[in-house]
């Protein structure tokens, strides 16, 4: 029994979806560590695709070229480090312009198709915690537990601002707020895999919760589910 799941049962998945800067990446990593499971930051795959495209001078509208890049990504996840072509790009992936480009290319169907199987390959024993925008609706529709993590946009902008300042990056709170609202609109209204909770998802509002409280809340839902 690992994480409360019989060893001979299907490989369980906890899917955590939500808007940009809702804290889902940090929370997913904590939940995975508590359960002893693998973790997938699906957004990293889109940011890696965006970074690789920028390095190669590929336009964010060239969907076939972007799909080819996604299929051929030479990436490694080593603990907290992310390598692209053997280059440590961990910090670069957090730059706002990379996140912005990732948001623009994410709706492109050829790119999404190219990344789909790479994401599903992360489902390995004893279990997987994944975060993104369509983990529970498209990538793992059979996930054992689906969480839709939300937070007020002002709270999310403040969190992102604090993260950037702590990492030594310059940031403007007003610009971040404007950017988040634009990303929300784009993610919610795109024709391909729009950001929305799965019909069987549990909605968790973390506007007034710390990371530990949010993790405890999700683990409580997991215990109730099993």
N, C-alpha and C positions, 0 to 999 in steps of 0.2 A: 504494500500500500504506500503510494507516494503522493503527497498533496491531497490525501483523502480519496484517491481513485484506485480501484483494484488494478493490479499490474497487468492482468489479462484482458482488461477492457479496452475500448477505443482510446486513442491518444487524445486527451482532453485539450481544449483550447479555451482560454479566456480572451475574448476580443474586446478591446477598449477603443471606441471611436469617439471623435469629438472635434471641435473647431481648433484652429491654430492657437497655441499658447494656453490651452486649457489644462496643461500639466500632465497630459496623458502619457508622455514618454517617461517622465520621471516616475510616475505612479506605476506604470507597467513594469519598469525595471525593478522597483521595490517589491511588487507583488511576486514577480518571477523569482527574485532572490529568496523571498520568504518560503515559497513552495519548492524551491530547488528545481525550477523549470527553465527552459530556454526562453529567450525574449527576442521579439522581432520589432524593430522600429521601421515600419514600412516607409515612413516619410524619408528616412535616410536613403532608401533606394532611389526615390525620385530626386532628392537633392544630389546624390551621386551622379545620376543621369544628367542633371542640369550642369553640374560642375564639369563633367567630362565633355558635354556639348560646348560649353564656353571655351574650354581648353583647345577644342578642335575647330572652333569657329563655325559651329553648326547653328543655324537659326532655330529659334524656339517655335517656328511654324512648320519646319520640315519634319513631318511626323514619321516618315519612313526612315530617314537618317537617324532620328532620335531613337526609334525602335531598334535599329541596328546597334546603336551605341549601348542601349540597355541590355540587349542580348549578350554583348561581348564584354560587359564590365568586368574588369579584373579587380575584385574587391576582397578584402579580408576584414572580419570583425574580430579584433583582439582585445577582449575586455572592454575598456572604455575607449579604445583607439579604433579608428576606421582608416584602412589603407586603400588607396586607389592607385593602381599601377605601382605598388610598393612604396607609395608616397603617403605619409601621414597627413590626412586631410581633415582630421577631427575638428579642428577649430574653423577651418574654411567652410565646412558644411553649415555652421551656425551663422554665417554672415547673412545679413538681411537680403542682399541682392541674389544670393543663391536660393533662399527660401522663396523669394518673389518669382524667380524663374521656374522653380519647381512647381509652384502653384499654377503658373501659366501653361506648363506642358502636361500637367497631370490629367487634364480631360481628354488628351489625345488617345484614341482607342488603340492604335498600333503600339504605342508605348505601354499602355496598360496591359495589353495582351502579352507583350514581351516580358513584363515583370511578374505576371500572375503566377506562373509555375515556380519562379525563383522564390516567391513569397511562400507558396504552399510547401516548398521543400523544407522550410524551417520547422514543420510539424513533426517533431521527433520525440520519443519517450524521454522523460516521463510525462511531459506536457509542454505547452507553449502559451505564453502570454504575448499578445501582439497588440500594437496600437496603430491607428491610422484614421482614415475617413470612411473606408468601405470594408473593414475587416469582417464585420458581422453581417453585412448585406451581400457582398460579392466574393471576397477571398475565402472566408470560412463561414458560409451560411449555416453550417451544422455545428458551430461553436457551442460548447457546453454552457457557457455563460457569456452573455453579451451586455456590455456596459456602454452607455452613451454619456460621456463626461462633458458637462457643460460648465460654463462660468460666465458671469457678466463681462461684456467686452471691455469695460473700464478696468475691471480687476485683471483681465488677461493682459491688457496693455501695460499695466503697472508691473505685473510679473515679468513680462518680456523686458521691460526697461531695466528692472533690477538685475536680471540675468546678464544682460549685455554690459551694464556698468561693472558688475562683479568680475566679468571676464576681461575688463579693460577696454571694451569697445565704446566708442562715442554713441550716444543715442538721444533722440528727442521724443519725449512722451507723446506730444501731439501728433507727430508724424507716424509713430507706431500705432496710435489709435486709428488714424485714418487708414493706414495700411491694413490693419486687422479687419476693419469694417469692409474694405474692398475685397479682401480674401474671403470673408464670410459670404459676401454676395456671390462671388465667383464660384465658390465651392457648393453653395446651396442651390444654385440655379443652373449648374452645368448639365448638359444633356446626358453625359456619361457618368454613371455612379455618383449622383449628387449626394452631398453630405446630409444624411438624415438617419435617425435611429431605426434599427431593424424593428420589425413589428413585435418581436419578443424581447427587446432590449430593456434593461433597467436604466432609467435616467438618474444620474447622480449629479447634483449641483455642487460644485466645489468652490463657489464664489467666496464663501465664508469659512472654508475648511483649509487646514494646513495639509501638507503632504501626508504626514502620518495618519491624520484623521481620515483622509480620502482612501488611503491604503487599507486601513482598518474596516472602512465601510465596504469596500469591494471584497475583502476577505470574508466579511460576515455574509455577504450575498453568496459567495462561493460555498461557504459551509452550509448555508441553507439549501443551496441547490443540490448538493451531494447527499 
